[in-house]
Amino acid sequence: YFTEQFGLDQGLAGLIVGLFGLMNLLARVLGRLASDFCSKGWGMKGRLWIFITVQILEGLFLNVFSRMSVLGATIPILVIFLLLVQMSCGATFDVVHFVEPAATAFISGIVGAG
């Protein structure tokens, strides 16, 4: 995408896309912490609200990212989008252990597989 849209060479485009991997270090934990924080006041509804909110914001930032034409403005939008993607993963992992106990292993496998 970055080579075609912005005319970057593959090396630089690869470095930019590598941000996705770096976001794994912090953002999944943020999603889980946000889910835990919201569950303290609102229980499972709080967990689901943070999950839905992050998913909606993720979609909005993906839409904005797809319409960007200036590289310098695109990268911060990409970083926010990637943060939200990984936060939604963390929020998903946080809900798994509330599934029916008989199905927990099955659901954990599906969530873990992505």
N, C-alpha and C positions, 0 to 999 in steps of 0.2 A: 504494500500500500504506500509506504513512504517513498519508495523508489519511483513509483509511477505518479503519485500525486504531487510530490515535492521535488522530484529529481535528485534524491539523495543516492549516494553509492550504497552498496549492500552492507558495508561495514558500519557506517554511521546509522543506517536504518536498523541494523541488528542491535546496536547499543541502545537505541531508543526503545525498541520493542523489548529489550532485556529488562526494562523497568517493571514489566509484569512479574517477572520472577522475584525481583527485589521487594515488591509489595507483599509477597507471601510472608516475609519476615515479621511484619508488624500488623498488617491490616486484618488478617483472620482473627488475631487476638482482640483487636478493636471491636470487631463484630460480635465476638463472644462477650466482651465486657459490656457493650451496649445492651445486648440481650439480657445479661444478668442484671444490669442496673434497672432496666425497665420492668423486669420480673419482680423486683422487690416491692414496687408499688402497685403493680397491676396483674401480677401472676402470669399465667400463660398468655393472656390477652396482650400484655406488655411485650412479651417475646414475639408474638405474631405481628404486633404493630411495628416493631423495629424492623422485622424482616420485610414486611410489606413496604415500609417507608424507604428502606435501602434499595429494594428492587425497583421502585418507581423512580427514585433519583438516578439509579444506574441506567435505566432506560432513557431518561431525559439527557443525561450526559453523553450517552452513546449517540443520541440524535444530534446533539450539538457538535460532538466530535466529527461526525460524518459530514457536517456542513462547513467545517473549517477549511480555510484556504491559505492561512498564514502559519508557517511552521512554528514561530515563536509563541503564538497563542494556542496552537494545537497541543503542544507538549503538556502544559499545565492541565488542560481539559482531559488529556489522556491519563495523567497521573490521578486526577480525581475519579475518573471512571474506573481505573484499575483498583483504586482504594475501595470503591463501592462494590466492585465485583468480589474482592477478597473478603470484605466485611460481610457480604451476603453468605459466603461460604462459612464463615465463622458462626453467623447466626443460625445457619442450617444445622451445623454440627451441634449447636447448643440445644436444639429442640429434639434431637434424635433419642436421647435417653428418656423422653417422656412418652415414647410410643409404647403401644401394648407390649408387655414383656415377652410374650411368645414370638413377636415379630421383630424384636430389637436387632438380632443378628442379621436378619434379612435386610432391614432398613439401613443398618450401619454399612453393609456391603454396597448397597445402591448409592448411598451418600458418599462413601469413600471413593467409589469408582468415578464419581463426577457426573 
